[in-house]
Amino acid sequence: MVARSYQVLDVGLRLTCPEEALPRFHQDYARFAVPGMPVGRRLEVRFGPGNVADGAFLEVDGQREDLRGHPRPELHATRVIAETLMDRVGAFTVLHAAVLGQGEGALALAGPPGSGKTTTAIALLEAGWSYLSDDFCPFQKLTGLVHPFPRSLWVRPSPGEEARNLDGDKLLFPLDGRGFRIETEPRPLRWLFCLGEDTAGGDLQLQQFRIGLRKDTEGPVLADLEALDEVRFEQPGGPGSREWLVRYRRRPGQTGKAREILARHRAAIWNVYTLHGPGPDFTQTARLEALSSMQAAFFLLKELKHAPSSGAGLTQPGALLAHLGQLLDQVACFRLGPGPMDQRLGLIQDAVMGRIRA
């Protein structure tokens, strides 16, 4: 077992595991590695991938989870560590957004998977913007500044390319050697683009999630999930796999029903990963609409990288919305709809240059 230390915002992580274990986590967080004892809030994690003599386990601050029989213990451990890090953060509000820099300011692209966030971020990098983050936008609560979060950048592979991340759906995009400038200092957020559009027909779309089930528990869980509208089950790993892809029709009340079923069967479930539904139509004409800070804050409520209740002083109803609105008070906020990349970049440039007013 080897101990490695990381400083992630205001959380110090000490991760102890075999040398060859969790390679993707070490790769993604390589720029957060520190040589000595990390400072700030502490997170102690131990991971054993399992062998003939010992079963797999994950231990977080002394609380051990038995992972014997888990279909992908390294994927589970990587996700739990990343999620726990975000929920342990205290001095920052972390949004699900890519962040690029220009001059003394920053631009954020917020939106769900499939909205074109990473593709647009790469296009801006190639246009001369600098890199702060692909997936995390950490606002320091005290100063309102956005801090860099230079994790690895993953993209969806082109046809014929092999995905190499743990989920098997993305390819590592090389930041080094491309001439991109990687920022190390915080800066104020000047522009926020919420990627997406109003979907009047949104109830006609599909919602999907992937679920890992413990051995011999599939029957009751899947039987209850059959109550969802137009539900379909797939096994991406083939027959015999204990991971299932569940798709159902997105209609009012369906997501709440799904959550209630999953909560009822919590003891039978290894993990649940929400997946984005069908992507938007990028062949339509891109549109840009100005948003107020509170409209943008409402959009961002569902684009947090940590539990909404984490962080001191944000547990009261409406407190988080008010906090986000305050952070965005001096930010030019827009909704950017799907469309060809040249149109998207043109609209972003117009907004940045002040030719489109927020």
C-alpha positions in Angstrom: 0.0 0.0 0.0 1.3 3.5 -0.9 0.0 6.8 0.5 -0.4 9.8 -1.8 -1.5 13.3 -0.9 -3.6 15.8 -2.7 -4.8 19.3 -2.0 -8.2 19.8 -3.6 -9.5 23.4 -2.9 -9.7 23.5 0.9 -9.7 19.7 1.4 -6.6 17.7 2.0 -6.8 14.1 0.8 -4.6 11.3 1.8 -5.2 8.2 -0.3 -3.7 4.9 0.6 -3.9 2.0 -2.0 -1.7 -0.3 -3.9 0.7 1.4 -6.3 -1.1 0.2 -9.4 -4.7 0.8 -8.1 -6.9 3.7 -9.1 -4.8 4.9 -12.1 -7.6 7.1 -13.5 -8.0 9.0 -10.2 -4.2 9.6 -10.0 -4.2 10.8 -13.6 -7.2 13.1 -13.3 -5.9 14.7 -10.1 -2.2 14.7 -10.9 -2.1 18.6 -10.8 -3.5 18.5 -7.2 -0.7 16.2 -5.9 1.4 17.6 -3.0 4.5 16.1 -1.5 3.7 16.5 2.1 0.7 16.4 4.5 -2.2 18.2 2.9 -3.8 21.1 4.8 -7.3 22.2 5.6 -10.2 19.9 5.9 -9.0 16.3 5.9 -10.2 13.2 4.1 -8.5 9.8 4.8 -9.2 7.1 2.2 -8.0 3.6 1.9 -8.8 1.3 -1.0 -8.0 -2.4 -1.6 -8.9 -3.8 -5.0 -9.1 -7.3 -3.7 -7.2 -10.5 -4.4 -7.4 -14.2 -3.6 -6.7 -13.6 0.1 -8.5 -10.3 0.7 -11.8 -8.9 -0.6 -12.1 -5.4 -2.1 -12.9 -2.6 0.2 -13.2 1.2 0.4 -12.6 2.9 3.7 -13.4 6.6 4.1 -12.5 8.3 7.4 -12.5 4.9 9.1 -15.8 3.8 7.7 -15.2 0.6 5.7 -17.4 -0.5 2.8 -17.1 -4.2 1.8 -16.8 -4.3 -2.0 -16.6 -8.1 -2.4 -18.6 -9.1 -5.4 -18.8 -5.5 -6.8 -18.6 -5.7 -10.7 -16.2 -2.7 -10.9 -14.7 -1.7 -7.5 -12.2 0.7 -8.9 -15.0 2.7 -10.7 -17.0 2.7 -7.5 -14.0 3.9 -5.4 -13.1 6.6 -7.9 -16.6 8.0 -7.9 -17.0 7.9 -4.2 -13.7 9.7 -3.6 -14.5 12.4 -6.1 -18.0 12.9 -4.7 -16.9 12.9 -1.1 -14.2 15.5 -1.9 -16.9 17.8 -3.3 -19.2 17.3 -0.3 -16.3 17.9 2.1 -15.5 21.3 0.5 -16.5 24.2 2.8 -15.1 27.5 1.4 -16.4 27.0 -2.1 -19.6 26.5 -4.1 -18.7 24.2 -6.9 -20.8 24.3 -10.1 -20.9 21.8 -12.9 -19.3 24.0 -15.6 -16.3 24.4 -17.8 -14.2 27.6 -17.2 -12.0 29.5 -19.6 -9.9 32.6 -19.1 -9.3 35.7 -21.1 -7.4 38.8 -19.8 -8.3 39.2 -16.1 -11.7 37.5 -16.3 -13.3 34.1 -16.7 -16.1 32.6 -18.7 -18.1 29.6 -17.6 -20.1 27.1 -19.7 -22.7 25.3 -17.5 -25.0 22.5 -18.6 -25.8 18.8 -18.4 -23.8 16.1 -20.2 -24.5 16.2 -23.9 -25.1 19.9 -24.0 -21.8 20.6 -25.8 -20.0 22.0 -22.8 -16.6 20.3 -23.4 -16.8 20.6 -27.2 -17.4 24.4 -26.9 -14.6 24.7 -24.2 -12.1 23.0 -26.6 -13.2 25.4 -29.4 -12.6 28.4 -27.1 -9.1 27.0 -26.1 -8.3 26.7 -29.8 -9.4 30.3 -30.3 -6.9 31.5 -27.7 -8.7 31.3 -24.3 -6.9 29.7 -21.4 -7.9 26.7 -19.4 -9.2 26.7 -15.8 -11.5 23.7 -15.8 -13.6 21.4 -17.9 -16.1 20.2 -15.4 -15.7 22.1 -12.1 -16.3 25.8 -11.4 -15.3 26.5 -7.8 -16.6 29.9 -6.5 -14.8 30.9 -3.3 -17.7 32.0 -1.1 -15.8 34.8 0.7 -14.2 36.5 -2.4 -16.6 35.4 -5.2 -13.5 34.5 -7.3 -13.4 31.4 -9.5 -10.4 29.1 -8.8 -8.8 26.8 -11.3 -9.6 23.1 -11.2 -7.3 21.6 -13.8 -8.5 18.0 -13.8 -8.0 15.9 -16.9 -10.3 16.7 -19.9 -12.3 13.9 -21.4 -14.2 14.0 -24.6 -16.6 11.7 -26.4 -14.7 9.7 -29.0 -15.1 10.1 -32.8 -16.5 7.1 -34.7 -13.8 4.4 -34.7 -12.0 5.7 -31.6 -11.8 3.6 -28.5 -13.1 5.2 -25.3 -10.7 4.7 -22.4 -12.3 6.2 -19.2 -13.7 4.0 -16.5 -17.3 4.4 -17.8 -16.2 3.4 -21.3 -17.7 6.4 -23.0 -14.9 9.0 -23.3 -11.4 9.6 -24.5 -8.7 11.6 -22.8 -8.0 15.0 -24.5 -4.3 16.0 -24.2 -3.9 19.4 -22.7 -0.1 19.3 -22.5 1.8 19.8 -25.7 -1.1 21.7 -27.4 0.1 25.2 -26.5 -2.9 25.8 -24.3 -2.3 28.0 -21.3 -3.3 26.4 -18.0 -4.2 29.0 -15.3 -3.1 28.7 -11.7 -4.6 31.9 -10.2 -8.2 32.7 -9.3 -10.1 35.4 -11.2 -13.6 37.0 -11.3 -16.3 35.4 -13.4 -17.4 37.8 -16.1 -19.6 35.7 -18.4 -21.9 32.7 -17.8 -23.5 30.7 -20.6 -26.2 28.2 -19.6 -26.2 25.6 -22.3 -29.6 24.3 -23.2 -33.0 25.5 -24.3 -36.5 25.5 -23.0 -38.0 22.1 -23.9 -41.8 22.5 -24.1 -41.8 18.8 -25.2 -39.4 17.7 -22.5 -41.9 15.3 -21.1 -41.5 13.3 -24.3 -37.8 12.7 -23.8 -36.2 9.8 -22.0 -34.6 9.8 -18.6 -32.0 7.1 -18.0 -29.7 5.9 -15.2 -27.3 3.0 -14.7 -27.6 0.9 -11.6 -25.4 -1.8 -10.1 -27.2 -4.4 -8.1 -25.9 -6.9 -5.5 -26.1 -10.5 -6.3 -29.6 -12.2 -6.2 -31.4 -8.8 -5.7 -32.2 -8.0 -9.3 -35.8 -9.4 -9.3 -37.5 -7.3 -6.7 -35.7 -4.1 -7.8 -36.5 -4.4 -11.5 -40.0 -5.5 -10.7 -40.7 -2.3 -8.8 -39.0 -0.2 -11.5 -41.4 -1.6 -14.1 -44.0 0.8 -12.6 -42.2 3.7 -14.4 -43.8 4.9 -17.7 -42.5 3.0 -20.8 -39.5 1.6 -18.9 -36.9 -0.4 -20.7 -33.9 -2.4 -19.2 -30.6 -3.3 -20.8 -27.4 -5.0 -19.7 -24.5 -3.1 -21.3 -22.1 -5.7 -20.0 -24.1 -8.6 -21.4 -26.2 -11.3 -19.8 -25.0 -12.2 -16.3 -23.8 -8.6 -15.6 -25.2 -7.0 -12.5 -25.2 -3.6 -14.1 -28.4 -2.4 -15.7 -29.3 0.6 -17.9 -32.8 1.8 -17.1 -34.6 4.1 -19.4 -38.1 5.6 -18.9 -40.3 8.3 -20.3 -39.7 11.7 -18.7 -43.1 12.8 -17.5 -44.1 14.8 -14.4 -43.7 12.7 -11.2 -41.6 9.9 -12.9 -38.3 10.9 -11.5 -39.7 11.2 -8.0 -41.2 7.8 -8.3 -37.8 6.4 -9.5 -36.0 8.0 -6.5 -38.6 6.5 -4.1 -38.1 3.0 -5.6 -34.3 3.3 -5.4 -34.5 4.5 -1.8 -36.7 1.6 -0.9 -34.1 -0.9 -2.3 -31.0 0.9 -1.1 -29.5 -2.1 0.6 -29.7 -4.0 -2.7 -27.9 -1.4 -4.8 -24.2 -0.9 -5.3 -24.4 2.4 -7.0 -26.7 4.5 -9.2 -25.4 6.9 -11.9 -27.7 9.3 -13.6 -27.1 9.6 -17.4 -28.2 12.4 -19.7 -31.0 11.6 -22.1 -31.0 12.2 -25.9 -28.8 15.1 -26.8 -30.1 18.4 -28.3 -30.3 19.0 -32.0 -27.1 20.8 -33.0 -28.2 21.3 -36.6 -30.7 24.0 -35.6 -29.9 27.7 -35.5 -28.1 28.7 -32.3 -29.8 31.3 -30.2 -28.6 33.5 -27.3 -30.9 34.9 -24.7 -30.0 37.2 -21.8 -30.8 36.0 -18.3 -31.1 37.8 -15.0 -28.8 36.6 -12.2 -31.7 34.9 -10.5 -32.8 33.1 -13.7 -29.2 31.8 -14.1 -29.1 30.9 -10.4 -32.2 28.8 -10.8 -30.6 27.0 -13.8 -27.5 26.3 -11.8 -29.4 24.7 -8.9 -29.4 21.4 -10.9 -25.8 21.9 -12.0 -23.9 21.6 -8.6 -21.0 19.2 -8.1 -21.9 18.7 -4.4 -25.0 18.0 -2.3 -27.1 21.2 -2.2 -27.0 21.1 1.7 -23.2 21.0 2.0 -21.6 24.2 3.1 -22.3 26.3 6.2 -25.3 28.6 6.1 -26.9 27.2 2.9 -29.3 24.7 4.5 -32.4 26.9 4.8 -34.9 26.8 2.0 -34.0 29.4 -0.7 -30.6 30.1 0.9 -28.7 28.3 -1.9 -30.7 30.1 -4.7 -30.0 33.5 -3.0 -26.4 32.6 -2.6 -26.0 31.7 -6.3 -27.8 34.9 -7.3 -25.5 36.9 -5.2 -22.4 35.2 -6.8 -23.8 36.1 -10.2 -24.8 39.6 -9.4 -22.0 41.2 -11.5 -21.9 38.4 -14.1 -23.3 38.7 -17.7 -25.6 35.7 -17.9 -27.0 34.1 -21.0 -28.8 31.0 -22.2 -27.1 29.6 -25.3 -29.1 27.1 -27.3 -27.7 24.2 -29.4 -26.5 24.9 -32.9 -23.4 24.6 -35.2 -20.1 25.5 -33.4 -19.3 28.5 -35.6 -22.7 30.0 -34.7 -22.1 29.3 -31.0 -18.7 30.8 -31.0 -19.9 33.8 -32.9 -22.7 34.4 -30.3 -20.2 34.0 -27.4 -17.8 36.4 -29.0 -20.6 39.0 -29.5 -21.6 38.7 -25.8 -18.0 38.9 -24.6 -17.4 42.0 -26.8 -20.6 43.6 -25.4 -22.4 43.5 -28.8 -25.2 41.5 -27.0 -26.2 42.9 -23.7 -27.1 40.9 -20.7 
